[in-house]
């Protein structure tokens, strides 16, 4: 965040229109252009975008939605909002993403959708997943929460998805404070999502206020309050301009980490898959059995050196919220290994070389002094 974001928000405040309005519409257009998407619908969060995606895709109560357990819990929660059940699939132990093979093992006769996550910004291999699901009329929803700036087979992540959901939470490298986006190649789905996010009104608040005497709006179905504000969108418009440089800098820092970690026995760092590039929204490391200390031991060593690292991605099926859930239909060994043995290292645009070296020094020698 910088002076440009402050100025953009100030301009919105001075305009007298701070709710969903012209800045949101411009942000949608700019984001769609950047991600090579047909339609973009701004929302209050990625979770609300996932919810809307399931609704417009026609996922019904009682149906099953295959999801990776190895993801932030919102990925699993969204299907429950529409009365469906998340069915947990395992992930590839290298990328941390679900694959066509792990999805196939988790399919049930009630499966109507799959949520494929670009975990930590690593692009999911979407084409084989679509090839598996589309002949069975199973909708593939891409959870691209972390992936703005990542590339899949030469195109921006999400470009090939029928519907995708994005996050602009402060942990993401393109942020609006809070906020999300739904993108889609399906014009009817995008139109319905646009109405549903605003209580399913037949005319938006912005369009009604543009008229001196507007006709009464109608509400054809039960909708939601999932709107983004112009204040948030103004920040997002500045952030879009920064994204390319931020991704370049993050990949530079990640390369410096990876060069050092490659020489340390017992550690494995996340890396680009063969079919794309990651924005390194999260730089995670797996602590293997031949490393001198456990994952939690390494977290403690980093903390003693004044380094704030974090445990790796959670496994939703191990959380109390899903303790009595019947969504585990296949073993999840890679999920459980990764959530138990990974941690996320500090990586941010302003990270100094001296700070990164402090992290690397601990990785090389984690033993207490």
C-alpha positions as CSV (number, residue, x, y, z in Angstrom):
1,X,0.0,0.0,0.0
2,X,1.2,3.5,-0.8
3,X,0.3,7.1,-1.5
4,X,-1.5,6.1,-4.7
5,X,-4.0,3.9,-2.8
6,X,-4.5,6.7,-0.3
7,X,-5.2,9.2,-3.1
8,X,-7.6,6.8,-4.8
9,X,-9.6,6.3,-1.7
10,X,-9.7,10.0,-1.0
11,X,-11.0,10.7,-4.5
12,X,-13.9,8.2,-3.8
13,X,-14.7,9.9,-0.5
14,X,-14.8,13.3,-2.3
15,X,-17.0,12.0,-5.0
16,X,-19.9,11.4,-2.7
17,X,-20.5,7.8,-4.0
18,X,-18.8,5.2,-1.8
19,X,-21.0,2.1,-2.2
20,X,-20.9,-0.2,-5.2
21,X,-20.7,2.0,-8.2
22,X,-18.5,3.2,-11.0
23,X,-15.1,2.2,-9.4
24,X,-16.4,-1.3,-8.9
25,X,-17.5,-1.5,-12.6
26,X,-14.1,-0.3,-13.7
27,X,-12.3,-2.7,-11.4
28,X,-14.4,-5.6,-12.9
29,X,-13.5,-4.5,-16.4
30,X,-9.8,-4.2,-15.6
31,X,-9.6,-7.4,-13.7
32,X,-11.4,-9.3,-16.5
33,X,-8.9,-7.9,-19.1
34,X,-5.9,-8.8,-16.9
35,X,-7.1,-12.4,-16.4
36,X,-8.3,-12.9,-19.9
37,X,-11.8,-13.5,-18.5
38,X,-15.1,-13.0,-20.3
39,X,-17.1,-11.7,-17.4
40,X,-16.1,-10.4,-13.9
41,X,-18.4,-9.8,-10.9
42,X,-16.9,-8.1,-7.8
43,X,-18.0,-9.5,-4.4
44,X,-17.4,-9.0,-0.7
45,X,-15.0,-11.9,-0.5
46,X,-13.7,-15.0,-2.2
47,X,-16.0,-17.1,0.0
48,X,-19.0,-15.2,-1.2
49,X,-17.8,-15.6,-4.8
50,X,-17.5,-19.4,-4.2
51,X,-21.0,-19.4,-2.8
52,X,-22.4,-17.6,-5.8
53,X,-20.5,-19.9,-8.2
54,X,-22.1,-22.9,-6.7
55,X,-25.5,-21.3,-6.8
56,X,-25.3,-20.2,-10.5
57,X,-23.9,-23.6,-11.4
58,X,-27.0,-25.2,-10.0
59,X,-25.5,-27.2,-7.1
60,X,-28.4,-28.4,-5.1
61,X,-29.0,-29.6,-1.5
62,X,-27.9,-33.2,-1.1
63,X,-25.4,-33.2,-3.9
64,X,-21.7,-33.8,-3.4
65,X,-18.9,-31.3,-4.2
66,X,-15.3,-32.7,-4.4
67,X,-12.8,-30.3,-2.7
68,X,-9.3,-30.6,-1.5
69,X,-9.2,-30.9,2.3
70,X,-5.7,-29.2,2.0
71,X,-7.0,-25.7,1.7
72,X,-8.4,-22.8,3.7
73,X,-11.6,-24.0,5.3
74,X,-13.7,-21.6,3.1
75,X,-13.3,-24.0,0.2
76,X,-15.1,-26.7,2.3
77,X,-17.6,-24.3,3.8
78,X,-19.0,-23.0,0.5
79,X,-20.7,-26.2,-0.5
80,X,-22.4,-26.4,2.9
81,X,-24.0,-23.0,2.3
82,X,-26.0,-24.5,-0.6
83,X,-26.9,-27.7,1.4
84,X,-24.3,-29.8,-0.5
85,X,-21.6,-32.0,1.1
86,X,-17.9,-31.4,0.6
87,X,-16.2,-34.7,-0.4
88,X,-12.5,-34.5,0.4
89,X,-9.9,-35.5,-2.3
90,X,-6.2,-35.9,-1.7
91,X,-3.6,-33.7,-3.3
92,X,-0.4,-34.1,-5.3
93,X,2.4,-34.2,-2.7
94,X,4.7,-31.9,-4.8
95,X,2.3,-29.1,-5.8
96,X,-0.3,-29.4,-3.0
97,X,-3.1,-29.3,-5.6
98,X,-5.8,-31.8,-6.4
99,X,-5.4,-33.6,-9.7
100,X,-7.7,-35.5,-12.1
101,X,-6.5,-38.7,-10.4
102,X,-7.2,-37.7,-6.9
103,X,-10.6,-36.3,-7.9
104,X,-11.5,-39.5,-9.7
105,X,-10.9,-41.5,-6.5
106,X,-13.3,-39.2,-4.6
107,X,-16.2,-39.1,-7.1
108,X,-19.6,-40.4,-5.9
109,X,-22.9,-40.9,-7.8
110,X,-24.1,-37.6,-6.2
111,X,-21.1,-35.5,-7.4
112,X,-22.2,-32.4,-9.3
113,X,-19.2,-30.1,-8.9
114,X,-15.5,-30.0,-8.1
115,X,-13.6,-27.0,-6.6
116,X,-10.0,-27.0,-7.8
117,X,-7.7,-24.8,-5.8
118,X,-4.5,-23.0,-7.0
119,X,-3.0,-23.6,-3.6
120,X,-0.7,-20.8,-2.4
121,X,-0.6,-19.5,-6.0
122,X,0.6,-22.7,-7.6
123,X,-1.6,-23.2,-10.7
124,X,-3.7,-26.3,-10.6
125,X,-3.5,-28.5,-13.7
126,X,-7.0,-27.7,-14.9
127,X,-7.2,-29.2,-18.3
128,X,-7.0,-32.9,-17.2
129,X,-9.6,-32.1,-14.5
130,X,-12.0,-30.6,-17.1
131,X,-11.4,-33.6,-19.3
132,X,-12.4,-35.9,-16.5
133,X,-15.4,-33.9,-15.3
134,X,-17.1,-32.4,-18.3
135,X,-18.2,-35.7,-19.9
136,X,-20.0,-36.5,-16.7
137,X,-21.6,-33.0,-16.5
138,X,-19.7,-32.2,-13.4
139,X,-19.0,-28.4,-13.1
140,X,-15.4,-27.4,-12.3
141,X,-15.1,-24.3,-10.2
142,X,-11.6,-22.9,-9.9
143,X,-10.8,-21.5,-6.4
144,X,-8.1,-19.0,-7.6
145,X,-8.1,-17.1,-4.3
146,X,-4.3,-16.9,-4.2
147,X,-3.5,-17.0,-7.8
148,X,-3.6,-13.4,-9.3
149,X,-0.4,-13.1,-11.3
150,X,0.2,-16.9,-11.7
151,X,0.3,-18.5,-15.2
152,X,-1.2,-21.7,-16.5
153,X,-0.1,-23.1,-19.9
154,X,0.9,-19.6,-21.1
155,X,-2.3,-17.8,-20.0
156,X,-3.4,-16.1,-16.8
157,X,-4.6,-18.6,-14.2
158,X,-8.4,-18.8,-14.4
159,X,-8.7,-17.9,-18.1
160,X,-9.8,-21.5,-18.9
161,X,-12.2,-21.9,-16.1
162,X,-16.0,-21.9,-16.7
163,X,-16.2,-20.1,-13.4
164,X,-13.5,-19.0,-10.9
165,X,-13.4,-17.2,-7.6
166,X,-10.7,-14.8,-6.4
167,X,-9.7,-13.2,-3.1
168,X,-8.4,-9.7,-2.4
169,X,-7.8,-10.3,1.3
170,X,-4.7,-8.6,2.7
171,X,-2.8,-11.9,2.6
172,X,-3.2,-11.9,-1.2
173,X,-0.7,-10.0,-3.4
174,X,-3.5,-8.0,-5.0
175,X,-5.7,-6.6,-2.2
176,X,-8.7,-4.4,-1.6
177,X,-8.6,-4.9,2.2
178,X,-11.5,-7.4,1.9
179,X,-13.2,-8.4,-1.3
180,X,-13.4,-11.0,-4.0
181,X,-14.3,-11.6,-7.6
182,X,-16.2,-14.2,-9.7
183,X,-15.1,-14.6,-13.3
184,X,-16.9,-16.8,-15.8
185,X,-17.1,-17.6,-19.5
186,X,-20.9,-18.1,-19.0
187,X,-22.8,-14.8,-19.6
188,X,-26.0,-16.1,-18.0
189,X,-24.2,-17.2,-14.9
190,X,-22.3,-13.9,-14.6
191,X,-25.6,-11.9,-15.0
192,X,-27.3,-14.0,-12.3
193,X,-24.3,-13.6,-10.0
194,X,-24.4,-9.9,-10.5
195,X,-28.0,-9.7,-9.4
196,X,-27.7,-12.2,-6.6
197,X,-24.8,-10.3,-4.9
198,X,-27.2,-7.3,-4.6
199,X,-30.2,-9.0,-3.0
200,X,-31.3,-10.2,-6.5
201,X,-32.6,-6.7,-7.4
202,X,-33.7,-6.3,-11.0
203,X,-31.8,-3.0,-11.1
204,X,-28.7,-2.1,-9.2
205,X,-28.6,0.7,-6.6
206,X,-26.2,2.7,-8.8
207,X,-28.5,2.5,-11.8
208,X,-31.6,3.5,-9.8
209,X,-29.9,6.5,-8.2
210,X,-28.8,7.7,-11.6
211,X,-32.4,8.4,-12.5
212,X,-34.6,11.2,-11.1
213,X,-37.6,8.9,-11.0
214,X,-36.8,5.2,-11.2
215,X,-39.4,2.5,-11.5
216,X,-39.9,0.0,-8.7
217,X,-37.3,-2.8,-8.5
218,X,-38.3,-6.4,-8.4
219,X,-36.8,-9.4,-6.5
220,X,-37.2,-12.5,-8.6
221,X,-35.4,-14.8,-6.0
222,X,-33.8,-14.7,-2.6
223,X,-30.4,-13.0,-3.0
224,X,-27.5,-11.9,-0.8
225,X,-25.6,-8.8,0.2
226,X,-22.2,-9.6,-1.3
227,X,-21.3,-6.2,-2.7
228,X,-17.9,-4.6,-3.0
229,X,-17.6,-0.9,-2.3
230,X,-16.1,1.8,-4.5
231,X,-13.6,2.5,-1.7
232,X,-12.3,-1.1,-2.0
233,X,-12.4,-1.1,-5.8
234,X,-10.4,2.1,-5.9
235,X,-7.6,0.4,-4.0
236,X,-7.9,-2.6,-6.3
237,X,-7.4,-0.4,-9.4
238,X,-4.1,0.8,-8.1
239,X,-3.1,-2.7,-7.0
240,X,-3.6,-4.0,-10.6
241,X,-1.0,-1.6,-11.8
242,X,1.4,-2.9,-9.1
243,X,0.8,-6.6,-9.7
244,X,3.4,-7.3,-12.4
245,X,6.2,-5.7,-10.4
246,X,5.1,-7.4,-7.1
247,X,5.0,-10.8,-8.8
248,X,8.5,-10.2,-10.3
249,X,9.9,-9.2,-6.9
250,X,8.3,-12.2,-5.2
251,X,9.7,-14.6,-7.7
252,X,13.1,-13.1,-7.3
253,X,13.0,-13.5,-3.5
254,X,11.6,-17.1,-3.9
255,X,14.5,-18.0,-6.3
256,X,17.0,-16.8,-3.6
257,X,15.3,-18.9,-1.0
258,X,15.2,-22.0,-3.3
259,X,18.8,-21.7,-4.3
260,X,19.8,-22.0,-0.6
261,X,17.2,-24.6,0.4
262,X,18.3,-26.9,-2.4
263,X,21.6,-27.3,-0.5
264,X,20.0,-28.2,2.8
265,X,19.3,-31.8,3.4
266,X,15.8,-32.6,4.7
267,X,14.0,-29.5,3.3
268,X,11.9,-29.3,0.1
269,X,10.7,-25.9,-1.2
270,X,7.6,-25.3,-3.3
271,X,8.4,-24.6,-7.0
272,X,6.9,-24.0,-10.4
273,X,5.1,-26.9,-11.9
274,X,6.0,-28.0,-15.4
275,X,2.9,-26.4,-16.9
276,X,3.0,-22.9,-15.4
277,X,4.5,-20.4,-13.0
278,X,3.4,-19.4,-9.5
279,X,3.2,-15.9,-8.0
280,X,4.6,-17.3,-4.7
281,X,1.6,-15.9,-2.8
282,X,2.9,-18.4,-0.1
283,X,6.4,-19.7,0.0
284,X,6.1,-23.0,1.8
285,X,8.7,-25.6,2.7
286,X,8.3,-29.3,3.6
287,X,10.4,-30.5,6.6
288,X,11.3,-34.1,6.0
289,X,12.3,-36.9,8.4
290,X,16.1,-36.4,7.7
291,X,16.0,-32.8,8.8
292,X,17.6,-32.2,12.3
293,X,14.3,-31.0,13.9
294,X,10.6,-31.3,13.3
295,X,8.4,-28.8,11.6
296,X,7.3,-27.4,14.9
297,X,11.0,-27.4,16.1
298,X,11.9,-25.3,13.1
299,X,9.1,-22.9,13.8
300,X,10.5,-22.5,17.3
301,X,14.0,-21.9,16.1
302,X,12.8,-19.3,13.6
303,X,10.8,-17.6,16.4
304,X,13.8,-17.4,18.6
305,X,15.6,-15.6,15.8
306,X,12.8,-13.1,15.5
307,X,11.3,-14.7,12.4
308,X,7.6,-15.0,12.1
309,X,6.9,-18.2,10.1
310,X,3.6,-20.0,10.1
311,X,2.4,-23.6,9.9
312,X,1.5,-24.7,6.4
313,X,-1.9,-25.1,4.8
314,X,-4.6,-26.6,7.0
315,X,-6.5,-29.9,6.4
316,X,-10.2,-29.1,6.7
317,X,-11.1,-32.7,7.4
318,X,-9.1,-32.6,10.6
319,X,-10.8,-29.5,12.0
320,X,-13.6,-29.8,14.7
321,X,-16.1,-28.3,12.3
322,X,-15.9,-31.5,10.1
323,X,-15.2,-34.0,12.9
324,X,-18.5,-35.7,12.3
325,X,-18.6,-35.2,8.6
326,X,-18.8,-38.1,6.2
327,X,-16.9,-36.5,3.5
328,X,-13.7,-38.6,3.8
329,X,-14.4,-41.4,1.3
330,X,-10.7,-42.1,0.4
331,X,-7.5,-41.9,2.4
332,X,-5.7,-38.5,2.4
333,X,-2.1,-39.4,3.1
334,X,-0.5,-36.5,1.1
335,X,-2.9,-34.0,2.6
336,X,-2.1,-35.2,6.2
337,X,1.7,-35.3,5.5
338,X,1.8,-31.8,4.0
339,X,-0.3,-30.2,6.7
340,X,1.8,-31.9,9.4
341,X,5.2,-31.1,7.9
342,X,5.1,-27.8,6.1
343,X,5.6,-24.2,7.1
344,X,5.3,-20.9,5.3
345,X,8.4,-18.6,5.3
346,X,8.3,-14.8,5.3
347,X,8.1,-13.5,1.7
348,X,6.9,-10.0,1.0
349,X,7.7,-7.2,-1.5
350,X,9.8,-5.2,0.9
351,X,11.8,-8.1,2.4
352,X,15.4,-7.1,2.8
353,X,18.4,-9.2,1.8
354,X,19.6,-9.1,5.4
355,X,16.2,-10.3,6.7
356,X,16.1,-13.2,4.2
357,X,19.6,-14.2,5.1
358,X,18.5,-14.4,8.8
359,X,15.8,-16.8,7.8
360,X,18.3,-18.9,5.7
361,X,20.8,-19.0,8.6
362,X,18.2,-20.6,10.8
363,X,17.2,-23.1,8.2
364,X,20.9,-24.1,7.9
365,X,21.3,-24.5,11.6
366,X,18.1,-24.8,13.6
367,X,19.7,-26.2,16.7
368,X,19.2,-24.0,19.9
369,X,22.3,-22.0,20.7
